């Protein structure tokens, strides 16, 4: 991960979720939490950013036990320097 984010146990607004579908160290997708019920998801198929339920990715992509998730927050102190 880059140095503009930091590890997070936070699961609140603005938290970035990185998806490694093959658990091979390569990030395949990123979403961001909006609130308790929704997140934003970039849809390649629809070629736009979608507002979806927080369990959208779970239903669609996380049934495969190989997928690893990384939760990160933007490190605003580093970004604003």
C-alpha positions, 0 to 999 in steps of 0.5 A, a space after each residue: 500500500 502507498 504511504 498516503 494511507 494507513 491501516 485501519 480497524 475503522 469501518 466507517 465513512 471514507 474507509 477504503 477497502 482494497 480487494 485482493 481476489 487471488 490473495 496474491 498481493 495484487 489489488 484488484 478492486 477498491 471501494 469506499 464506505 459511505 455510511 452504515 448501509 452504503 458504499 461506492 463501487 466503480 463498475 467496469 461493466 457499467 463504466 460509472 461509479 455506483 452507490 450500492 449496499 455495503 454487502 454488494 461485494 460480499 454477495 458478488 465477489 467474496 464467496 471465494 475464500 481466497 479473497 483478502 481485504 485490506 481496510 485503509 484510511 487516508 492519512 490526511 496529515 501526509 496528504 496535506 503536507 
